[in-house]
Each structure stands twice: as structure tokens, then as C-alpha cells.
Amino acid sequence: MKDWATKALSNQRSLLILYITIALAASIQALLSGTKTFDDSGTHYTSYNNYRIFEQSFYHLLNNQDLYILYPQEHWDLYKYTPTFSALFGLFALFPDWAGLSLWNLANVLVLLFAVYRLPHLRDVEKGLLLVIVLLELLTSIQNSQSNGLIAGLLVLAFGLLEDKKYLWATLCIVFSAFIKLFGVVGFALFLFYPRKEKLALYTSLWAVVLFLIPLAFVSYEQYIRLFQSYWNMLSHDHSSSYGYSVMGWWNSWFGMEVNKNLIVLVGVLLFLLPLIRYREYQNYTFRYLALCSILIWIVIFNHKAESPTFIIAMTGVALWFVTAKKDTLTIILFACAFVLTTLSPTDVFPRYLREEFVVPYTLKAFPCILVWVKVVYDMIVLKKDCLTERTYPQQHPLQAARP
């Protein structure tokens, strides 16, 4: 890498300014974009519709309304998060939209930025390269005022904290991600690699209780039960509504076959767990690092509701894998496909004809991430010393000394 590029990528202050700038620019763009329609009804909604959904859910919670029904007079689409997220979103909803939206987008980008810089054993230039790789995908997410940058950041941060023995805060990150979107529970797989599991279980239970009880500051116990019944009903109906940019969507679009989503997810779980039988490798940092990559990609490609803004999570896993992978021909091809088809295909630099005729109909946004995930799983199974670039990683488990 050229000296000027190395210097630029290693400059943490410049990347911090860049990330703050894109968060504010995305917020200003959304605020100035006026209204738009999302279906054939002709009803106009704000360009930051997802933020409006989150914002209004807080007021619905305060007013003892059902969170999980349509409110077409306020916003398009359903609220699909937990009551806890509604309660906590009051931290943003109480501000006027220009401030609340800006703070929300800043939270998404800065948590991810901080999490990457919290990772151990990566050089500053690698962290900078990772942050540049995911920048466009992150921009796609915050332009839609989504929570996916926050979730990616929380899971990466949890890994860094676990490596540093910060169990209390690591468990909060994973529990909080699960209280935002349920697929965050996959992050609990990281606990397998660390000792003192009784402490991990205790802290997890503590944070789960705390986060679960927060909505009771706003609603009665009876209303809370009704909300969870409605939440479950919404999720049950939502499960059968689409394939998304996922393994299920790829299989259906390529082979024209109706697929059993539960069966595909089961196969995905088994493949995800397959490398984990190598419990002796849990003391190997490379193995744990690849497991983080696998988790970040898995929760997107096996999510039947995965949309374009969701892929900041998967591309964070792809970028983590790429920046440390040995740059052989296969690695470069896989990454190039992921960057072009996953990251660039929704943007204006990608030919519209190719996007509409090939990328969208054939779920090509997800396909490179599926291939990278398979490569990550393979690397975990064989775990050759050269699957990552030459570097010195601690071969002894960093937490081994904590064992009784």
C-alpha cells in the first residue's frame, strides 16, 4: 500500500470527522428531501420514514396504544421492534426531528466506529481500511434512518470487550442488540469461546431483566402483556411474507423453487455450528475472530426480511475477514464481488439496467456474502495458519488466566 494511503487510513481523527460528516449529511438530505410515496395509495410520508416509525412508537407506548398495527396517517409500514426499543427511543423522540434524526444517525455511525477501534490485534491501517470499506453500506443504512449500523457496532464492540475481559459491558452490548432486533441473539454464540460462563450468564440475566422492565415505567403490566401478544402475532404473520435478500431469496430466484424457510435456517444453523465442534481452537484468536465474521454475515443472509440497508451488518463481517485475510486470488475475487454487487449495486454509480434486470431479480446483492460466509466457515474448519495474513497473534487464550 502506498505511504500516503497508509497514512490516511491510519488517521483516526480524519475518519472520525468523515463519519460524523456522513451522518449529518444524510440527516440534512433526509430533512430537505420532502415527502415520498412507498406504495400505490398515493399517500406521502417523510423521507425519513423509519425514524418516524421509531419516534411515533414512543408516543404510542406513552398513550397505551398497540405498537404493532399500521398507523397510515403517521407513517408507512409496521413497527417491528421490542417495547424496550420504543421506550429508549424517547431519548431521540423528545427532540425536534432535525435534532433527533441527526443524533440517531450519529449514534449508528459512532458506535460502529468506536467498536472497530476497540478491536484487538488489528493495525490502525487495517481498522481504517475496514471503516472505508463499509462506508457506503453504512451510508445506505443511515439514509434510511435504520438501526443496522448500531447493531453491527454493538456486536463488534461485544467481541472487543470479551477479548478484554469486560464481561459486564460485553453482555450489555449483545443483550441490547437482541432487544433492538431479535437476530442479535446469535451474538450469544461468542460466549462459547470464553471462560467464566457463570459470570456471563449472570450478567446476561441482569441486563435482560433491566431492559425488559424499562417499558413498565410507561405502561401497566396488563398493557405490557398485550403488547407482547401483539408483537408475537405480528412476527408470526411477518415470517411468511417475503424471502428478502437472503439464502432463501437466492434459492428461490435462481432455481424457481418454493423453499421452507425454517428448513433453510436449520441448515444454516447446522453449518454455523459445524466449526464450533473444534473446541480446542477456542483458545486461538484467529478462530474467535473468524467466528465474529461468521456471526455478522449469518444474521443477514439467513434473515428472510433482509433489505439493502441491513447489509451494513454483513459487510462489516466481510470487511473484517478481508482486511486480515491472505490476499490470494480467491480472496480478492470474493471481496471484489461483494463490494461491487452488495455495496455498489444499490447506488447511482451502478448501471440501473443491470440492477433492475439482474441484481434485484436474482438476489445478487446477497450472493457474494453467501460465498464469503462459506469461505469463512471453511477457514474455521481447516484453520490453516495462512488463512490470515502473517502476524503475531497470542496463541494462548487471553482469558486463560481467569480460569479457576
LINTAKA-V484311 format. One record per residue. N is the residue number from 1. RES is the residue in one letter. PHI is phi in radians with two decimals (999 if undefined). Layout:
BEGIN
n = [N:N]
res = [RES:RES]
phi = [PHI:PHI]
END
This chain:
BEGIN
n = [1:2:3:4:5:6:7:8:9:10:11:12:13:14:15:16:17:18:19:20:21:22:23:24:25:26:27:28:29:30:31:32:33:34:35:36:37:38:39:40:41:42:43:44:45:46:47:48:49:50:51:52:53:54:55:56:57:58:59:60:61:62:63:64:65:66:67:68:69:70:71:72:73:74:75:76:77:78:79:80:81:82:83:84:85:86:87:88:89:90:91:92:93:94:95:96:97:98:99:100:101:102:103:104:105:106:107:108:109:110:111:112:113:114:115:116:117:118:119:120:121:122:123:124:125:126:127:128:129:130:131:132:133:134:135:136:137:138:139:140:141:142:143:144:145:146:147:148:149:150:151:152:153:154:155:156:157:158:159:160:161:162:163:164:165:166:167:168:169:170:171:172:173:174:175:176:177:178:179:180:181:182:183:184:185:186:187:188:189:190:191:192:193:194:195:196:197:198:199:200:201:202:203:204:205:206:207:208:209:210:211:212:213:214:215:216:217:218:219:220:221:222:223:224:225:226:227:228:229:230:231:232:233:234:235:236:237:238:239:240:241:242:243:244:245:246:247:248:249:250:251:252:253:254:255:256:257:258:259:260:261:262:263:264:265:266:267:268:269:270:271:272:273:274:275:276:277:278:279:280:281:282:283:284:285:286:287:288:289:290:291:292:293:294:295:296:297:298:299:300:301:302:303:304:305:306:307:308:309:310:311:312:313:314:315:316:317:318:319:320:321:322:323:324:325:326:327:328:329:330:331:332:333:334:335:336:337:338:339:340:341:342:343:344:345:346:347:348:349:350:351:352:353:354:355:356:357:358:359:360:361:362:363:364:365:366:367:368:369:370:371:372:373:374:375:376:377:378:379:380:381:382:383:384:385:386:387:388:389:390:391:392:393:394:395:396:397:398:399:400:401:402:403:404]
res = [M:K:D:W:A:T:K:A:L:S:N:Q:R:S:L:L:I:L:Y:I:T:I:A:L:A:A:S:I:Q:A:L:L:S:G:T:K:T:F:D:D:S:G:T:H:Y:T:S:Y:N:N:Y:R:I:F:E:Q:S:F:Y:H:L:L:N:N:Q:D:L:Y:I:L:Y:P:Q:E:H:W:D:L:Y:K:Y:T:P:T:F:S:A:L:F:G:L:F:A:L:F:P:D:W:A:G:L:S:L:W:N:L:A:N:V:L:V:L:L:F:A:V:Y:R:L:P:H:L:R:D:V:E:K:G:L:L:L:V:I:V:L:L:E:L:L:T:S:I:Q:N:S:Q:S:N:G:L:I:A:G:L:L:V:L:A:F:G:L:L:E:D:K:K:Y:L:W:A:T:L:C:I:V:F:S:A:F:I:K:L:F:G:V:V:G:F:A:L:F:L:F:Y:P:R:K:E:K:L:A:L:Y:T:S:L:W:A:V:V:L:F:L:I:P:L:A:F:V:S:Y:E:Q:Y:I:R:L:F:Q:S:Y:W:N:M:L:S:H:D:H:S:S:S:Y:G:Y:S:V:M:G:W:W:N:S:W:F:G:M:E:V:N:K:N:L:I:V:L:V:G:V:L:L:F:L:L:P:L:I:R:Y:R:E:Y:Q:N:Y:T:F:R:Y:L:A:L:C:S:I:L:I:W:I:V:I:F:N:H:K:A:E:S:P:T:F:I:I:A:M:T:G:V:A:L:W:F:V:T:A:K:K:D:T:L:T:I:I:L:F:A:C:A:F:V:L:T:T:L:S:P:T:D:V:F:P:R:Y:L:R:E:E:F:V:V:P:Y:T:L:K:A:F:P:C:I:L:V:W:V:K:V:V:Y:D:M:I:V:L:K:K:D:C:L:T:E:R:T:Y:P:Q:Q:H:P:L:Q:A:A:R:P]
phi = [999:-1.05:-1.04:-1.15:-1.22:-1.06:-1.13:-1.15:-1.24:-1.53:-1.49:-1.14:-1.11:-1.13:-1.21:-1.08:-1.09:-1.07:-1.18:-1.12:-1.10:-1.20:-1.14:-1.22:-1.12:-1.12:-1.17:-1.09:-1.02:-1.14:-1.17:-1.65:-1.42:1.30:-1.98:-2.68:-1.81:-2.02:-2.61:-1.49:-1.27:1.48:-1.26:-1.74:-2.25:-1.13:-1.20:-1.79:-1.02:-1.12:-1.07:-1.10:-1.06:-1.11:-1.08:-1.20:-1.07:-1.12:-1.27:-1.11:-1.09:-1.07:-1.64:1.03:-1.68:-1.24:-1.32:-1.97:-2.17:-1.31:-2.22:-1.10:-1.33:-1.94:-2.82:-1.69:1.43:-1.57:-1.43:-2.22:-2.00:-1.39:-1.05:-1.08:-1.10:-1.03:-1.11:-1.22:-1.22:-1.02:-1.04:-1.76:-1.13:-1.28:-1.53:-1.08:-0.96:-1.11:-1.46:-1.09:-1.10:-1.12:-1.13:-1.12:-1.16:-1.11:-1.06:-1.12:-1.37:-1.34:-1.11:-1.15:-1.04:-1.11:-1.09:-1.11:-1.25:-1.50:-1.21:-1.46:1.15:-1.90:-1.28:-1.03:-1.16:-1.24:-1.12:-1.13:-1.09:-1.03:-1.15:-1.26:-1.03:-1.55:-1.04:-1.14:-1.15:-1.13:-1.08:-1.01:-1.19:-1.34:-1.13:-1.75:0.83:-1.52:-1.75:-1.21:-1.10:-1.11:-1.15:-1.01:-1.10:-1.10:-1.23:-1.15:-1.10:-1.02:-1.07:-1.07:-1.22:-1.10:-1.10:-1.74:1.17:-1.54:-1.09:-1.04:-1.39:-1.11:-1.15:-1.06:-1.04:-1.26:-1.09:-1.11:-1.08:-1.22:-1.37:-1.51:-2.31:-1.05:-1.19:-1.09:-1.10:-1.08:-1.08:-1.12:-1.05:-1.06:-1.10:-1.04:-1.60:-2.19:-1.29:1.00:-1.16:-1.14:-1.23:-1.05:-1.15:-1.13:-1.17:-1.06:-1.09:-1.06:-1.19:-1.08:-1.14:-1.04:-1.19:-1.13:-1.43:-0.93:-1.08:-1.19:-1.31:-2.08:-2.32:-1.34:-1.04:-1.11:-1.14:-1.10:-1.10:-1.10:-1.10:-1.22:-1.12:-1.19:-1.07:-1.13:-1.11:-1.11:-1.12:-1.11:-1.30:-1.18:-1.09:-1.72:-1.51:-2.83:-1.79:1.14:-1.47:-2.48:-1.03:-1.11:-1.16:-1.09:-1.07:-1.17:-1.32:-1.46:-1.96:1.10:-1.95:-1.20:-2.06:-1.46:-1.05:-1.11:-1.17:-1.10:-1.12:-1.07:-1.08:-1.08:-1.12:-1.11:-1.19:-1.10:-1.40:-0.93:-1.17:-1.29:-1.22:-1.47:-1.12:-1.17:-1.44:-1.07:-1.43:-1.66:-1.03:-1.01:-1.11:-1.16:-1.11:-1.14:-1.09:-1.07:-1.02:-1.06:-1.07:-1.10:-1.35:-1.02:-1.19:-1.70:-1.24:-1.86:-1.82:-1.17:-1.87:-1.07:-2.02:-0.98:-1.15:-1.23:-1.34:-1.08:-1.19:-1.13:-1.23:-1.14:-1.13:-1.10:-1.15:-1.01:-1.15:-1.19:-1.14:-1.91:-1.26:-1.13:-1.45:-1.52:-1.05:-1.09:-1.06:-1.14:-1.13:-1.08:-1.16:-1.05:-1.09:-1.13:-1.19:-1.30:-1.43:-1.50:-1.52:-1.46:-1.03:-1.41:-1.60:-1.28:-1.33:-1.63:-0.96:-1.06:-1.03:-1.15:-1.12:-1.34:-1.64:-2.25:-1.11:-1.23:-1.09:-1.86:0.90:-1.29:-1.14:-1.50:-1.01:-1.09:-1.16:-1.09:-1.13:-1.11:-1.06:-1.05:-1.12:-1.09:-1.06:-1.07:-1.07:-1.19:-1.25:-1.59:0.70:-1.30:-1.11:-1.71:-1.27:-2.07:-1.13:-1.06:-2.93:-1.79:-1.89:-1.15:-1.41:-1.48:-1.01:-1.11:-1.84:-1.03:-1.16:-1.39:-1.24:-1.21]
END
